């Protein structure tokens, strides 16, 4: 994807609905994917995000 010129962004590592997740769960899920991405590509992940399933709550939106 990177070599084709795509911007790769965070979509969480577990790809689960974050509507009922705690701040800690969300932060851990985001950072786990960022870490894996950096290990695999040697690059920092861009700071864009899309909610898994397109689902979110007011709380998860504030945390993100």
PDB file of N, CA, C and O in Angstrom, chain B, residues numbered from 101:
ATOM      1  N   UNK B 101       0.814  -1.187   0.000  1.00  0.00           N
ATOM      2  CA  UNK B 101       0.000   0.000   0.000  1.00  0.00           C
ATOM      3  C   UNK B 101       0.864   1.259   0.000  1.00  0.00           C
ATOM      4  O   UNK B 101       0.588   2.217  -0.723  1.00  0.00           O
ATOM      5  N   UNK B 102       1.901   1.243   0.812  1.00  0.00           N
ATOM      6  CA  UNK B 102       2.781   2.408   0.892  1.00  0.00           C
ATOM      7  C   UNK B 102       3.487   2.628  -0.441  1.00  0.00           C
ATOM      8  O   UNK B 102       3.565   3.753  -0.934  1.00  0.00           O
ATOM      9  N   UNK B 103       4.002   1.542  -1.022  1.00  0.00           N
ATOM     10  CA  UNK B 103       4.740   1.678  -2.286  1.00  0.00           C
ATOM     11  C   UNK B 103       3.832   2.145  -3.424  1.00  0.00           C
ATOM     12  O   UNK B 103       4.320   2.672  -4.424  1.00  0.00           O
ATOM     13  N   UNK B 104       2.521   1.958  -3.283  1.00  0.00           N
ATOM     14  CA  UNK B 104       1.571   2.438  -4.286  1.00  0.00           C
ATOM     15  C   UNK B 104       1.171   3.889  -4.046  1.00  0.00           C
ATOM     16  O   UNK B 104       0.414   4.471  -4.822  1.00  0.00           O
ATOM     17  N   UNK B 105       1.694   4.472  -2.951  1.00  0.00           N
ATOM     18  CA  UNK B 105       1.420   5.874  -2.673  1.00  0.00           C
ATOM     19  C   UNK B 105       0.235   6.132  -1.762  1.00  0.00           C
ATOM     20  O   UNK B 105      -0.182   7.278  -1.594  1.00  0.00           O
ATOM     21  N   UNK B 106      -0.313   5.071  -1.168  1.00  0.00           N
ATOM     22  CA  UNK B 106      -1.450   5.233  -0.261  1.00  0.00           C
ATOM     23  C   UNK B 106      -1.004   5.734   1.107  1.00  0.00           C
ATOM     24  O   UNK B 106       0.095   5.415   1.560  1.00  0.00           O
ATOM     25  N   UNK B 107      -1.845   6.511   1.758  1.00  0.00           N
ATOM     26  CA  UNK B 107      -1.626   6.901   3.144  1.00  0.00           C
ATOM     27  C   UNK B 107      -2.270   5.831   4.010  1.00  0.00           C
ATOM     28  O   UNK B 107      -3.473   5.589   3.908  1.00  0.00           O
ATOM     29  N   UNK B 108      -1.490   5.197   4.852  1.00  0.00           N
ATOM     30  CA  UNK B 108      -1.992   4.141   5.732  1.00  0.00           C
ATOM     31  C   UNK B 108      -2.258   4.760   7.096  1.00  0.00           C
ATOM     32  O   UNK B 108      -1.373   5.367   7.699  1.00  0.00           O
ATOM     33  N   UNK B 109      -3.480   4.601   7.574  1.00  0.00           N
ATOM     34  CA  UNK B 109      -3.892   5.246   8.819  1.00  0.00           C
ATOM     35  C   UNK B 109      -4.415   4.222   9.818  1.00  0.00           C
ATOM     36  O   UNK B 109      -4.637   3.058   9.484  1.00  0.00           O
ATOM     37  N   UNK B 110      -4.604   4.677  11.036  1.00  0.00           N
ATOM     38  CA  UNK B 110      -5.034   3.784  12.116  1.00  0.00           C
ATOM     39  C   UNK B 110      -6.515   3.426  12.008  1.00  0.00           C
ATOM     40  O   UNK B 110      -7.369   4.272  11.741  1.00  0.00           O
ATOM     41  N   UNK B 111      -6.778   2.159  12.222  1.00  0.00           N
ATOM     42  CA  UNK B 111      -8.142   1.611  12.201  1.00  0.00           C
ATOM     43  C   UNK B 111      -8.277   0.628  13.370  1.00  0.00           C
ATOM     44  O   UNK B 111      -9.207  -0.177  13.404  1.00  0.00           O
ATOM     45  N   UNK B 112      -7.365   0.698  14.304  1.00  0.00           N
ATOM     46  CA  UNK B 112      -7.190  -0.153  15.486  1.00  0.00           C
ATOM     47  C   UNK B 112      -6.603  -1.509  15.117  1.00  0.00           C
ATOM     48  O   UNK B 112      -6.718  -1.957  13.976  1.00  0.00           O
ATOM     49  N   UNK B 113      -5.986  -2.143  16.074  1.00  0.00           N
ATOM     50  CA  UNK B 113      -5.402  -3.470  15.838  1.00  0.00           C
ATOM     51  C   UNK B 113      -6.468  -4.558  15.930  1.00  0.00           C
ATOM     52  O   UNK B 113      -6.463  -5.509  15.147  1.00  0.00           O
ATOM     53  N   UNK B 114      -7.378  -4.416  16.886  1.00  0.00           N
ATOM     54  CA  UNK B 114      -8.395  -5.460  17.093  1.00  0.00           C
ATOM     55  C   UNK B 114      -9.614  -5.298  16.199  1.00  0.00           C
ATOM     56  O   UNK B 114     -10.395  -6.237  16.039  1.00  0.00           O
ATOM     57  N   UNK B 115      -9.785  -4.118  15.616  1.00  0.00           N
ATOM     58  CA  UNK B 115     -10.891  -3.823  14.703  1.00  0.00           C
ATOM     59  C   UNK B 115     -12.254  -4.115  15.329  1.00  0.00           C
ATOM     60  O   UNK B 115     -13.102  -4.764  14.717  1.00  0.00           O
ATOM     61  N   UNK B 116     -12.453  -3.629  16.554  1.00  0.00           N
ATOM     62  CA  UNK B 116     -13.741  -3.832  17.216  1.00  0.00           C
ATOM     63  C   UNK B 116     -14.447  -2.502  17.421  1.00  0.00           C
ATOM     64  O   UNK B 116     -13.816  -1.445  17.431  1.00  0.00           O
ATOM     65  N   UNK B 117     -15.738  -2.567  17.581  1.00  0.00           N
ATOM     66  CA  UNK B 117     -16.559  -1.392  17.865  1.00  0.00           C
ATOM     67  C   UNK B 117     -16.052  -0.765  19.165  1.00  0.00           C
ATOM     68  O   UNK B 117     -15.987  -1.437  20.195  1.00  0.00           O
ATOM     69  N   UNK B 118     -15.698   0.503  19.120  1.00  0.00           N
ATOM     70  CA  UNK B 118     -15.126   1.182  20.285  1.00  0.00           C
ATOM     71  C   UNK B 118     -16.166   1.909  21.137  1.00  0.00           C
ATOM     72  O   UNK B 118     -15.803   2.579  22.104  1.00  0.00           O
ATOM     73  N   UNK B 119     -17.427   1.792  20.805  1.00  0.00           N
ATOM     74  CA  UNK B 119     -18.481   2.551  21.486  1.00  0.00           C
ATOM     75  C   UNK B 119     -18.501   2.358  22.992  1.00  0.00           C
ATOM     76  O   UNK B 119     -18.838   3.279  23.737  1.00  0.00           O
ATOM     77  N   UNK B 120     -18.143   1.173  23.437  1.00  0.00           N
ATOM     78  CA  UNK B 120     -18.226   0.878  24.873  1.00  0.00           C
ATOM     79  C   UNK B 120     -16.859   0.631  25.496  1.00  0.00           C
ATOM     80  O   UNK B 120     -16.764   0.111  26.608  1.00  0.00           O
ATOM     81  N   UNK B 121     -15.805   1.002  24.782  1.00  0.00           N
ATOM     82  CA  UNK B 121     -14.441   0.785  25.270  1.00  0.00           C
ATOM     83  C   UNK B 121     -14.025   1.902  26.221  1.00  0.00           C
ATOM     84  O   UNK B 121     -14.498   3.035  26.131  1.00  0.00           O
ATOM     85  N   UNK B 122     -13.135   1.550  27.124  1.00  0.00           N
ATOM     86  CA  UNK B 122     -12.580   2.541  28.051  1.00  0.00           C
ATOM     87  C   UNK B 122     -11.460   3.310  27.357  1.00  0.00           C
ATOM     88  O   UNK B 122     -10.979   2.899  26.300  1.00  0.00           O
ATOM     89  N   UNK B 123     -11.052   4.414  27.947  1.00  0.00           N
ATOM     90  CA  UNK B 123      -9.928   5.189  27.419  1.00  0.00           C
ATOM     91  C   UNK B 123      -8.698   4.296  27.286  1.00  0.00           C
ATOM     92  O   UNK B 123      -8.020   4.320  26.258  1.00  0.00           O
ATOM     93  N   UNK B 124      -8.410   3.513  28.313  1.00  0.00           N
ATOM     94  CA  UNK B 124      -7.229   2.650  28.289  1.00  0.00           C
ATOM     95  C   UNK B 124      -7.307   1.631  27.154  1.00  0.00           C
ATOM     96  O   UNK B 124      -6.316   1.410  26.458  1.00  0.00           O
ATOM     97  N   UNK B 125      -8.462   1.011  26.958  1.00  0.00           N
ATOM     98  CA  UNK B 125      -8.615   0.037  25.872  1.00  0.00           C
ATOM     99  C   UNK B 125      -8.393   0.684  24.510  1.00  0.00           C
ATOM    100  O   UNK B 125      -7.718   0.117  23.650  1.00  0.00           O
ATOM    101  N   UNK B 126      -8.956   1.863  24.316  1.00  0.00           N
ATOM    102  CA  UNK B 126      -8.801   2.560  23.043  1.00  0.00           C
ATOM    103  C   UNK B 126      -7.347   2.950  22.815  1.00  0.00           C
ATOM    104  O   UNK B 126      -6.795   2.704  21.742  1.00  0.00           O
ATOM    105  N   UNK B 127      -6.739   3.548  23.804  1.00  0.00           N
ATOM    106  CA  UNK B 127      -5.339   3.969  23.667  1.00  0.00           C
ATOM    107  C   UNK B 127      -4.425   2.777  23.393  1.00  0.00           C
ATOM    108  O   UNK B 127      -3.522   2.868  22.562  1.00  0.00           O
ATOM    109  N   UNK B 128      -4.652   1.665  24.083  1.00  0.00           N
ATOM    110  CA  UNK B 128      -3.829   0.466  23.871  1.00  0.00           C
ATOM    111  C   UNK B 128      -4.015  -0.101  22.469  1.00  0.00           C
ATOM    112  O   UNK B 128      -3.046  -0.513  21.832  1.00  0.00           O
ATOM    113  N   UNK B 129      -5.251  -0.124  21.986  1.00  0.00           N
ATOM    114  CA  UNK B 129      -5.547  -0.664  20.662  1.00  0.00           C
ATOM    115  C   UNK B 129      -4.911   0.198  19.567  1.00  0.00           C
ATOM    116  O   UNK B 129      -4.368  -0.326  18.594  1.00  0.00           O
ATOM    117  N   UNK B 130      -4.982   1.507  19.730  1.00  0.00           N
ATOM    118  CA  UNK B 130      -4.372   2.416  18.750  1.00  0.00           C
ATOM    119  C   UNK B 130      -2.849   2.302  18.760  1.00  0.00           C
ATOM    120  O   UNK B 130      -2.224   2.199  17.704  1.00  0.00           O
ATOM    121  N   UNK B 131      -2.261   2.322  19.938  1.00  0.00           N
ATOM    122  CA  UNK B 131      -0.797   2.280  20.018  1.00  0.00           C
ATOM    123  C   UNK B 131      -0.244   0.927  19.580  1.00  0.00           C
ATOM    124  O   UNK B 131       0.862   0.860  19.045  1.00  0.00           O
ATOM    125  N   UNK B 132      -0.998  -0.153  19.798  1.00  0.00           N
ATOM    126  CA  UNK B 132      -0.540  -1.480  19.358  1.00  0.00           C
ATOM    127  C   UNK B 132      -0.388  -1.520  17.843  1.00  0.00           C
ATOM    128  O   UNK B 132       0.580  -2.078  17.327  1.00  0.00           O
ATOM    129  N   UNK B 133      -1.343  -0.929  17.133  1.00  0.00           N
ATOM    130  CA  UNK B 133      -1.234  -0.919  15.678  1.00  0.00           C
ATOM    131  C   UNK B 133      -0.133   0.032  15.222  1.00  0.00           C
ATOM    132  O   UNK B 133       0.592  -0.284  14.279  1.00  0.00           O
ATOM    133  N   UNK B 134       0.008   1.175  15.862  1.00  0.00           N
ATOM    134  CA  UNK B 134       1.082   2.108  15.504  1.00  0.00           C
ATOM    135  C   UNK B 134       2.446   1.449  15.674  1.00  0.00           C
ATOM    136  O   UNK B 134       3.323   1.605  14.824  1.00  0.00           O
ATOM    137  N   UNK B 135       2.626   0.721  16.756  1.00  0.00           N
ATOM    138  CA  UNK B 135       3.894   0.035  17.024  1.00  0.00           C
ATOM    139  C   UNK B 135       4.163  -1.025  15.962  1.00  0.00           C
ATOM    140  O   UNK B 135       5.270  -1.100  15.430  1.00  0.00           O
ATOM    141  N   UNK B 136       3.169  -1.837  15.652  1.00  0.00           N
ATOM    142  CA  UNK B 136       3.322  -2.885  14.642  1.00  0.00           C
ATOM    143  C   UNK B 136       3.643  -2.274  13.277  1.00  0.00           C
ATOM    144  O   UNK B 136       4.513  -2.768  12.560  1.00  0.00           O
ATOM    145  N   UNK B 137       2.949  -1.218  12.929  1.00  0.00           N
ATOM    146  CA  UNK B 137       3.182  -0.530  11.659  1.00  0.00           C
ATOM    147  C   UNK B 137       4.626  -0.036  11.571  1.00  0.00           C
ATOM    148  O   UNK B 137       5.295  -0.229  10.556  1.00  0.00           O
ATOM    149  N   UNK B 138       5.093   0.596  12.633  1.00  0.00           N
ATOM    150  CA  UNK B 138       6.452   1.128  12.632  1.00  0.00           C
ATOM    151  C   UNK B 138       7.484  -0.004  12.546  1.00  0.00           C
ATOM    152  O   UNK B 138       8.495   0.129  11.857  1.00  0.00           O
ATOM    153  N   UNK B 139       7.228  -1.116  13.246  1.00  0.00           N
ATOM    154  CA  UNK B 139       8.141  -2.257  13.180  1.00  0.00           C
ATOM    155  C   UNK B 139       8.211  -2.820  11.762  1.00  0.00           C
ATOM    156  O   UNK B 139       9.291  -3.182  11.294  1.00  0.00           O
ATOM    157  N   UNK B 140       7.087  -2.896  11.086  1.00  0.00           N
ATOM    158  CA  UNK B 140       7.017  -3.502   9.750  1.00  0.00           C
ATOM    159  C   UNK B 140       7.524  -2.575   8.649  1.00  0.00           C
ATOM    160  O   UNK B 140       8.104  -3.038   7.667  1.00  0.00           O
ATOM    161  N   UNK B 141       7.307  -1.264   8.808  1.00  0.00           N
ATOM    162  CA  UNK B 141       7.621  -0.339   7.721  1.00  0.00           C
ATOM    163  C   UNK B 141       8.807   0.573   7.996  1.00  0.00           C
ATOM    164  O   UNK B 141       9.410   1.110   7.067  1.00  0.00           O
ATOM    165  N   UNK B 142       9.145   0.752   9.279  1.00  0.00           N
ATOM    166  CA  UNK B 142      10.189   1.698   9.638  1.00  0.00           C
ATOM    167  C   UNK B 142       9.721   3.139   9.565  1.00  0.00           C
ATOM    168  O   UNK B 142      10.531   4.062   9.663  1.00  0.00           O
ATOM    169  N   UNK B 143       8.417   3.340   9.394  1.00  0.00           N
ATOM    170  CA  UNK B 143       7.845   4.679   9.289  1.00  0.00           C
ATOM    171  C   UNK B 143       6.837   4.932  10.403  1.00  0.00           C
ATOM    172  O   UNK B 143       6.270   3.995  10.964  1.00  0.00           O
ATOM    173  N   UNK B 144       6.622   6.198  10.716  1.00  0.00           N
ATOM    174  CA  UNK B 144       5.579   6.575  11.665  1.00  0.00           C
ATOM    175  C   UNK B 144       4.234   6.560  10.947  1.00  0.00           C
ATOM    176  O   UNK B 144       4.140   6.937   9.780  1.00  0.00           O
ATOM    177  N   UNK B 145       3.202   6.123  11.649  1.00  0.00           N
ATOM    178  CA  UNK B 145       1.858   6.103  11.081  1.00  0.00           C
ATOM    179  C   UNK B 145       1.275   7.512  11.102  1.00  0.00           C
ATOM    180  O   UNK B 145       1.436   8.239  12.082  1.00  0.00           O
ATOM    181  N   UNK B 146       0.605   7.892  10.034  1.00  0.00           N
ATOM    182  CA  UNK B 146      -0.056   9.188   9.960  1.00  0.00           C
ATOM    183  C   UNK B 146      -1.151   9.258  11.021  1.00  0.00           C
ATOM    184  O   UNK B 146      -1.745   8.238  11.367  1.00  0.00           O
ATOM    185  N   UNK B 147      -1.416  10.446  11.533  1.00  0.00           N
ATOM    186  CA  UNK B 147      -2.386  10.635  12.620  1.00  0.00           C
ATOM    187  C   UNK B 147      -3.800  10.878  12.097  1.00  0.00           C
ATOM    188  O   UNK B 147      -4.435  11.878  12.432  1.00  0.00           O
ATOM    189  N   UNK B 148      -4.277   9.957  11.281  1.00  0.00           N
ATOM    190  CA  UNK B 148      -5.662   9.951  10.820  1.00  0.00           C
ATOM    191  C   UNK B 148      -6.294   8.670  11.341  1.00  0.00           C
ATOM    192  O   UNK B 148      -5.592   7.705  11.645  1.00  0.00           O
ATOM    193  N   UNK B 149      -7.609   8.660  11.442  1.00  0.00           N
ATOM    194  CA  UNK B 149      -8.278   7.511  12.046  1.00  0.00           C
ATOM    195  C   UNK B 149      -9.666   7.320  11.451  1.00  0.00           C
ATOM    196  O   UNK B 149     -10.353   8.285  11.116  1.00  0.00           O
ATOM    197  N   UNK B 150     -10.064   6.059  11.326  1.00  0.00           N
ATOM    198  CA  UNK B 150     -11.436   5.712  10.950  1.00  0.00           C
ATOM    199  C   UNK B 150     -11.928   4.672  11.948  1.00  0.00           C
ATOM    200  O   UNK B 150     -11.244   3.684  12.215  1.00  0.00           O
ATOM    201  N   UNK B 151     -13.116   4.900  12.496  1.00  0.00           N
ATOM    202  CA  UNK B 151     -13.674   3.966  13.465  1.00  0.00           C
ATOM    203  C   UNK B 151     -14.028   2.640  12.802  1.00  0.00           C
ATOM    204  O   UNK B 151     -14.613   2.629  11.719  1.00  0.00           O
ATOM    205  N   UNK B 152     -13.677   1.513  13.444  1.00  0.00           N
ATOM    206  CA  UNK B 152     -14.095   0.209  12.931  1.00  0.00           C
ATOM    207  C   UNK B 152     -15.619   0.145  12.847  1.00  0.00           C
ATOM    208  O   UNK B 152     -16.321   0.603  13.749  1.00  0.00           O
ATOM    209  N   UNK B 153     -16.113  -0.420  11.770  1.00  0.00           N
ATOM    210  CA  UNK B 153     -17.554  -0.558  11.523  1.00  0.00           C
ATOM    211  C   UNK B 153     -18.239   0.801  11.370  1.00  0.00           C
ATOM    212  O   UNK B 153     -19.456   0.857  11.190  1.00  0.00           O
ATOM    213  N   UNK B 154     -17.481   1.890  11.439  1.00  0.00           N
ATOM    214  CA  UNK B 154     -18.077   3.218  11.379  1.00  0.00           C
ATOM    215  C   UNK B 154     -18.886   3.567  12.618  1.00  0.00           C
ATOM    216  O   UNK B 154     -19.668   4.517  12.607  1.00  0.00           O
ATOM    217  N   UNK B 155     -18.697   2.800  13.682  1.00  0.00           N
ATOM    218  CA  UNK B 155     -19.482   2.980  14.906  1.00  0.00           C
ATOM    219  C   UNK B 155     -18.663   3.665  15.987  1.00  0.00           C
ATOM    220  O   UNK B 155     -17.486   3.360  16.180  1.00  0.00           O
ATOM    221  N   UNK B 156     -19.296   4.589  16.686  1.00  0.00           N
ATOM    222  CA  UNK B 156     -18.629   5.308  17.770  1.00  0.00           C
ATOM    223  C   UNK B 156     -19.671   5.855  18.727  1.00  0.00           C
ATOM    224  O   UNK B 156     -20.861   5.903  18.417  1.00  0.00           O
ATOM    225  N   UNK B 157     -19.208   6.259  19.879  1.00  0.00           N
ATOM    226  CA  UNK B 157     -20.052   6.906  20.877  1.00  0.00           C
ATOM    227  C   UNK B 157     -19.486   8.303  21.107  1.00  0.00           C
ATOM    228  O   UNK B 157     -18.388   8.613  20.644  1.00  0.00           O
ATOM    229  N   UNK B 158     -20.215   9.130  21.807  1.00  0.00           N
ATOM    230  CA  UNK B 158     -19.703  10.458  22.128  1.00  0.00           C
ATOM    231  C   UNK B 158     -18.401  10.338  22.917  1.00  0.00           C
ATOM    232  O   UNK B 158     -17.462  11.102  22.695  1.00  0.00           O
ATOM    233  N   UNK B 159     -18.350   9.369  23.844  1.00  0.00           N
ATOM    234  CA  UNK B 159     -17.151   9.164  24.655  1.00  0.00           C
ATOM    235  C   UNK B 159     -15.964   8.717  23.807  1.00  0.00           C
ATOM    236  O   UNK B 159     -14.870   9.266  23.943  1.00  0.00           O
ATOM    237  N   UNK B 160     -16.161   7.734  22.937  1.00  0.00           N
ATOM    238  CA  UNK B 160     -15.040   7.258  22.123  1.00  0.00           C
ATOM    239  C   UNK B 160     -14.580   8.349  21.150  1.00  0.00           C
ATOM    240  O   UNK B 160     -13.391   8.434  20.842  1.00  0.00           O
ATOM    241  N   UNK B 161     -15.483   9.165  20.673  1.00  0.00           N
ATOM    242  CA  UNK B 161     -15.112  10.269  19.783  1.00  0.00           C
ATOM    243  C   UNK B 161     -14.246  11.276  20.521  1.00  0.00           C
ATOM    244  O   UNK B 161     -13.274  11.784  19.963  1.00  0.00           O
ATOM    245  N   UNK B 162     -14.586  11.569  21.772  1.00  0.00           N
ATOM    246  CA  UNK B 162     -13.777  12.495  22.568  1.00  0.00           C
ATOM    247  C   UNK B 162     -12.378  11.928  22.825  1.00  0.00           C
ATOM    248  O   UNK B 162     -11.392  12.664  22.789  1.00  0.00           O
ATOM    249  N   UNK B 163     -12.296  10.631  23.081  1.00  0.00           N
ATOM    250  CA  UNK B 163     -11.007  10.008  23.366  1.00  0.00           C
ATOM    251  C   UNK B 163     -10.113  10.032  22.130  1.00  0.00           C
ATOM    252  O   UNK B 163      -8.926  10.340  22.228  1.00  0.00           O
ATOM    253  N   UNK B 164     -10.654   9.723  21.015  1.00  0.00           N
ATOM    254  CA  UNK B 164      -9.883   9.723  19.764  1.00  0.00           C
ATOM    255  C   UNK B 164      -9.430  11.135  19.454  1.00  0.00           C
ATOM    256  O   UNK B 164      -8.766  11.362  18.443  1.00  0.00           O
TER     257      UNK B 164
END
